[in-house]
Amino acid sequence: MGSVGGFLSVFRSHQRELVCGYCASVMALIDLRPFRHPRVTHVNGATVLPMGEGMARRVTQTRLASAREVQADPLFVRDPDLPCFIEHSERQLDYLARQGGEPVYELLCTDCGANYLRSMPHLSAQVRRSATSRVTVS
């Protein structure tokens, strides 16, 4: 019965809050409906549009290159956030490499500044498996 329930979840509507994995603040709302395009809305009301994998890769590579340049600057070499930002950007590039060219959504947390890149298949699976109205993005 579990596999049939999982299959049938594709034909159900799902509305969930997407929650930041760092600070637990609501970042966006997602609305999945059968036979319609999914809709992701930032908490400020703006529609979050998907980005092509190539565009997301270029944006992430640019952020990573900028962070590495800043890290080389003696003025910022002791910034404790830079190594974490560089590692986060590298993980995002790895994530993009595993998505097989799927468009991705950039989810931004207005409370702590965290950002996440997630494909719709990834978000859909998390939303459909969630037993609550809140889905933590991590």
C-alpha positions, 0 to 999 in steps of 0.5 A: 500500500505504501508504494501505491500511496506514494504513486497517488501523491503525484495526483494530490495538491500540496501546499507547503512552507519551505523553511531555512535549514539554518535559522528555521525561518519560512523562506517561501511557499510552494504550491504543487497541483496536478497537471499545472506548473508548480508555483514557488512564492518568496515570503515577500510575495514575489514569484521565484522563477527557475533558472537554467542549470547553466545560468545557475552554474555561472552565477555560482562560479562567479560568487565562488571566484569573487569569494576566493579573490576576497580571501586572497586580500590581506584585509579580509583574510581573517573573515570567519565567514569566507571559508564557509561561503566558499565551501557552500558554493563548492557544494552548490556546484556539486549539486548542480552537476548531479541535477542533470540539467534541470532548472533550479530555484534559488531560495533566499532566507531574508532572516539569515542570508542563506541561499539554496539551489534546488531543482523542482524534482528535488523540491517535489519529492521533499514536499510529497514526503513531508507529513507536515506543512513545513519542509526544511530545505537543507 
